[in-house]
């Protein structure tokens, strides 16, 4: 939330500075006589004296400054320091004072900005009543806008933010939507004038083109390249997307601006032609370019991961024969001393080391080898906790349809995590591991109890490191072909993994 507030402050300040720039730059481009003619026609119409600085620039700047300062005061001082901490009385009093200051400031600025109304109303009192009403409406409008923004921000952090950050594709789309929206806001600010025509064109074309580009980029083109590969369906989907968005934006523009239907229809026709001749081809080129870049990055990541795995493999081969000979010697000694459990543990450890040395560096291995490694690991853990009756370990593995190949060491991190954080010698503990398959998919579930760890435990904050690594491997090796669901509470941890191994 603190990071969001910093970004929020930067965005609001950036918009404020851009608005101030858009108000000031005409003073540099035009001379004072041209400015008098451009902005003073209403004053001249009603025989009122117009001064560009007094009746336009300074009131307009005052309005922008009032909105910015009021937002900063309410959003960063009054709401977080009083209202969110339930200090209702001082908070409400400060809100009322801020709104009164905003109202008075808007009324004074409006009396100069719309000073030509003194020539419209028969009395000065009537004009000032109009200024007061306009200031009151502006105060209520901006108050409602802030309340809606505050509610939407809260709903975002409550229901969307965590899922968005956990999904790389959604996070990427959200980032690009924000960038595109920022560019559109920048365009609005740079066209911040009294021209209704310019506002109408900017309002219509900006959101329309952005919406169509995102639909083509993230829905229509991916469906074509990864799914049906039918050009007729591609053209149909493109046409529906372009026509649907343009018609919807036409209705919205018509409702907001109350503009004549003929101009809206003309802009819709122009937008459709631009999308077909320009936007769609450019979006397709950008999409294909990005796909090539993604493919290149994936290839490099796989090569890098393979090189790192080979390096680790070489490091592990310090003297494998010595290790196996030592294990065989210990195994024979344990048999001579009738230490069945010790000999069993040594044998399983030897099998696991053989797997790590000979199979772990392969791109894919038979699933039964991965399962055998899991079984050996679980059996070793059972030997460790055999004397603790309060620890229950349940394994349900059905290999009847598991004639698949899988990338090695994808499943073991979840099991290691379960034993690492789910076993306590002082509390009742439970671990349940399940695996099954159908002709296309592998289903893997791990459940474990969770126990509080002491403050000085070096493993206290380590949960999740291994899981993050396996998430990255899954995203790299099985993109759009796996589903990983992790749910945890203060006392339980559950993982469900589905891998589509035959796509």
Secondary structure as GFF3:
##gff-version 3
##sequence-region A 1 503
A	DSSP	alpha_helix	2	29	.	.	.	ID=ss1
A	DSSP	alpha_helix	32	39	.	.	.	ID=ss2
A	DSSP	alpha_helix	41	45	.	.	.	ID=ss3
A	DSSP	alpha_helix	52	52	.	.	.	ID=ss4
A	DSSP	pi_helix	53	57	.	.	.	ID=ss5
A	DSSP	alpha_helix	58	73	.	.	.	ID=ss6
A	DSSP	pi_helix	74	83	.	.	.	ID=ss7
A	DSSP	alpha_helix	88	113	.	.	.	ID=ss8
A	DSSP	three_ten_helix	115	119	.	.	.	ID=ss9
A	DSSP	alpha_helix	124	155	.	.	.	ID=ss10
A	DSSP	pi_helix	156	160	.	.	.	ID=ss11
A	DSSP	alpha_helix	161	166	.	.	.	ID=ss12
A	DSSP	alpha_helix	168	190	.	.	.	ID=ss13
A	DSSP	alpha_helix	196	215	.	.	.	ID=ss14
A	DSSP	pi_helix	216	220	.	.	.	ID=ss15
A	DSSP	alpha_helix	221	223	.	.	.	ID=ss16
A	DSSP	pi_helix	224	228	.	.	.	ID=ss17
A	DSSP	alpha_helix	231	257	.	.	.	ID=ss18
A	DSSP	alpha_helix	261	274	.	.	.	ID=ss19
A	DSSP	pi_helix	275	279	.	.	.	ID=ss20
A	DSSP	alpha_helix	280	316	.	.	.	ID=ss21
A	DSSP	alpha_helix	320	336	.	.	.	ID=ss22
A	DSSP	alpha_helix	340	358	.	.	.	ID=ss23
A	DSSP	beta_strand	365	366	.	.	.	ID=ss24
A	DSSP	alpha_helix	367	385	.	.	.	ID=ss25
A	DSSP	beta_strand	391	397	.	.	.	ID=ss26
A	DSSP	beta_strand	405	406	.	.	.	ID=ss27
A	DSSP	alpha_helix	412	422	.	.	.	ID=ss28
A	DSSP	beta_strand	429	437	.	.	.	ID=ss29
A	DSSP	beta_strand	441	449	.	.	.	ID=ss30
A	DSSP	alpha_helix	465	477	.	.	.	ID=ss31
A	DSSP	beta_strand	482	488	.	.	.	ID=ss32
A	DSSP	beta_strand	492	500	.	.	.	ID=ss33
###
